[in-house]
Amino acid sequence: MTGHPDGTNAPASAAPGAPSFDGGESPAPGAAYLAADGFLEPLLEELADSTATVHGRLVITQAPPRPAAWSINTWLQPRRIAIASIKDGARSLRAIQRNWAVYEHGHHRRAKLIQEQLPHVSAKPLVFPAPAPTAPLGAWTLLDEGTILASPVCSSAFANGEVAFVEDKATPPNRAYLKLWEALTLAGRMPGPGDRCLDLGACPGGWTWVLQSLGADVTAIDKAPLDPRIASLPRVTVRRESAFGLDPVTIGPVDWLCSDVICYPERLLRLVHQWKDGGHARNFICTLKFQGETDHASARAFAAIPGSRLLHLSHNKHELTWIYLAPETSAV
């Protein structure tokens, strides 16, 4: 999630009660952005910062933190720490806070030995729909043998932004369900019993399975057939038609519109506006799939929709996930 510890697209300010820094520590200007493995290039294109330096998959800039969809973990308060030894490195990090996750690039043995001297942080895979961890988790790396770059405040509560689950390798028809699991976990809100969900581009049914398993009523839309095991589940209605020819009036208002449909992002943007601006759907989780070069213009258009977030999930490929949650209303 980019930009802020709570997942919004706004850069974070210093947390209340944040520790002061002195001794061998010096503020590092700007921010650092970690790309998922294989996706450094779109992150560099998105940042378009000529001052940036690259440390493996970590892009270090002099400018203040800003939203970066292709960053799976943004380091919001980076600082350089000069260390004389492995023990000194671990002591310096412990003096800032308890929980740290290392990003290793070069100096692997030295980094491992420092991390081993820090308090253990559980990295067990989540059992969906368990909530995301809430404990602060800092990130650090060795720039060279005598220099740590560390940020006590990051945008992701997961080590290196990587969300792992205890997978169901028997029921879902493909692994796409992991994207929806991750998106819902990061969103912090999920469909439930009584909610009406629309799954666009549903074949073979992985997202429909997730929504149905949460107790929601699901209308699955795709020209291709769903896996028969998914199509026959209770509370699942299948319509064999195009997501883009669908008239919202024939569906009625839905609580969640979910789309993993293969299409150009600009076409998906028009569909989203049709459903959102017309008041036909309240919450959205949509995958922007890029064919060939990354369409940064369309990505910026999605990110500009007020109240939304644009993320590169750890389970995304050459794609981004757009999340919009309707404001929650207080009970009267």
N, C-alpha and C positions, 0 to 999 in steps of 0.2 A: 504494500500500500504506500502511496507516495504522499509526501508533503508534511504530514503531521501524525503524531503518535495515535490520535484517535481515528485516523483514516481519512480525514477530510483533505481537500486539495489545497488548503491554506498552509503556508509554512508555520512551523511551531515557534512559539516564543519560549524563553527559558521557563522551565517548570518551577512552580512555587517551591521554595525550600531547596532548590538545586544546590549542590555543593560548590564551594569556592575552589579555585585552583591556584596553586602556587608551586614553589620548589622548582623542579626541572621541567614543568609543564609550560607550554606557550600556546596561546590560541592559534589555531590554523585558520586562515581566512576561508570564508565561504562554506562549502558543504562537500559531501562526497556521495556518489550515487553508484549503487551496485547493480550491474546488469545480470540478468539470468545467463546461464551458460549458453553461449552461441548467439547472444543478442546484444553484444556490445555496440555493433554498428548503428542500429536504430536509436540506441540511447545517445550516442555521440551526435547523430543527426538531429535528434530532438533538442539536445542542449545547445548545439551550435555555439560553443564557447571556445574561442581561440586560445584562451589562457589555460584550458583544462590540461591536466596531466593524467596519464593512464597507468594504473598499477594493477595489472591483470585485468579483472572485470570491474575494477573500482575506478570511477572517474572523479578526480579531485579538482574542484573549481575554487576560484577566489571570490565569486559572487555569492550573495546570500542564498539560502535554500529556496528552491522554487518547485512547483509541481513538475514531476517528470514521470510520465506514465510507464516508461520502459525501465525505470528503476524499481527493483523489487525490494530494496531497502535503502532508504535515504538517511545518511548520517547527518544529523541536524546541528550538532555542536562539536565538530571535529577539533582536535588539538594534538600537537606534536609533543611527545614526551621523550626526552633523552634518557637512555638507560645505560648503566654500566655493566649489567649482568642479567642473567635469567631471573635470579631472585629479585633484583632491583625492579625489573619489569613487572613481575607479578605484584610486588609490594606497591608500586605506583598505581596500578589499576585497582587494587583492593582499597587504596586510600580514597578513591573517587566514589566507588559504589561496589555492591556485592556481585551483581550478575553481569557476565560478559560472554560474548560469543566471538570466536576468532574467525576472521576471513584469512585464509592462508594463500599466499602467493610468494613463492620463494622463501628461503630460510625456514623450510617446513619443520625441521627437527627443533630448531630454537623456538618457533612459535608453539609447537606442541608442548614443549617443556614448560613454557610460561603458562599456557592454558591449564596444564595439569596442576599447577600450584594455586589456581583460582578455585573458589567454591564451585561445586558441581551444579550445573544447571540441567534439569531434566529435559530430555529431548524426545520423550516417548511420542510415537504417532498418536494423533487424536482419534478418538472413537466418535465419529459423527453421530449425532449433532452436538457434541460437547462444545462449549464456548471456547473462543481463543484465550490464550493466557493473558493475564492483566499485569503481571509483574514487569517492571521496567527491565529491559535487556539492552545493554550497551554492546557496541561492536568495536573491534580493534584489529589492526594488522601491523606487521613489521614492514616498514618502508625500507629499512636496512638493518644490519645487526644491532645498531645502537639507537634506532629511532622507532618508536611506536606512534602510529596514528590511531587515536581512540576517540569515540563519540559516546558519551553516556546516554544520549537521547537519540533514538532512531525512529523511523516511521513504522517499522514492523516489530511486532512482539515475538517473531520467530527468528531463530538463528539464520542469518544471511537471507532472510525473507522467504525461506523455503518451508512450505506447509506440507507435512506428511500425515497421512491417515492410515489407520488400520483398514486395508482394502477389502472389499467384498469381491472375490474373484470368481464367484459362482453365479450370482443373480443378474447383474447388469449386462446388457448385450455388448457393451464396449467400455473403454476407459474414459470416455468423455464425461461420465458422471462425476469424476474427480474435480473437474473445473467448477461445476455447480456447487459441489460440497465446499470447495475453497471459497468461492464467491460469497456464498451464504454465511460461512464462518467469519469472513472478514467484514461482511455487511453488519453482522451482529443482530440480524433480524431474519426470521424464516417464515415461510407459509405454515399454516396449521389447519386443523380440522375446521371446515366451514369456508375456507378460502377457495376462491375460484382462480385457477391458474391456466394460462395459455402457453403451450409449448410449440413454438414455431420452428419448422425444420426438425421435427421430432425424431425421424428415423435414425437409428433403429430403436430408440426409446430410452436411452440412458438418463436423460434429464426428466422425462416423464416418470420414470421409476423413482427418482429422487423426490420429486414433488408429491407423488402418490404415497410414498413411504412416510412422508411427514403428515399425512392425513388429509391432504388437500384434494379437491376435485379438479381433474386435469382434462383439458381439451387439447389433444395432440393433432397438430396440423402438418401434413407432409404428403406430397404426391406419391412417395414410395411407402410401402407397407412397414408397419412396426413389427418388431419381433413378436410373434404370437403370444409369448409368455407375458409380455408387457401389455399388449393390446387387450388381453383378457382380464387384466387386473380390475378389481372393483374401483369405482369412481374414475375410470378412464374412458373418455369418449374420443374416438378417432375420426378425423375428417380427412379424406384423401383429396386435398386440393392445395393450391399454391398459397403460401403465406402472404404473397404480395397482391393476390386477387381477392383476399378475404375482406369482407365488409364488416367492420366492427359492430354494426347494428345487428347482424345476424348472430353474433356471439353474445352480446350484452356486456355490461361492465365486468371487468376482471380485476382481481386483487393483485395478481402478478402476471406480467408478460415476460416470458423467457424466450430467448432466441439464440440458437446456435446454428442458424441457417447459413449456408454458403452463399455469399453474395458480395458485391462490391460495397464497401462501407458507406459510400454516399447514398446508395439505394436503401440501406438499412436506416440511415439517418432520416430519410423521408418517411419511412414506415413508422419510426419512433415518434416523429412529430405528429403523424396522423393519429396515433393512439393516445399520445400524451396530451397534445393540445386540444383534442376533442373530448378529453375527460373519460376515455374508454378504459384506461388502465391506470392503476395507482403506483405500482412498484415495477421496476424493470431490471432485468439482468440480461445483457446482450453481448454476444461475442462479435468483435470487429475482426474479420478475417482478411488478411492482406495477400493479394495474389501478385507475385513479383515484388516490385519496390513497395516500401511502406508508404501509405497514403497519410502523411502527417497532417495535411490540411483537413481531411475528414476527422482525424483523431482530435485535432484542436476544436473542431466544431462540436464534437460530443463532449469534450471536457468543459466547454464554455456553457453548457446547459446548467443553469443555477441549481445547486444542491446535489450535483452528481459527482461521481468519482470515475476516473479512468485508470485502470490498473493492468500491469502485466503480471498475471498470476504465475506461480511457480509451475502450474500445470498447463499453462498456455504454450502454444508453439509460436508461429509468426502471426500473432493475433493479440488483441487487447480485449479486456472485459470492461464494459460500461455498466455502472450500477447507479440507479436512481431509486431512492426510497421516499415515499410521500411522508410529509411531516406527520408525526403521531399526534392524535388529538387526545386531550385529557378527558377522562370519564366525568360525566356530570353527576 
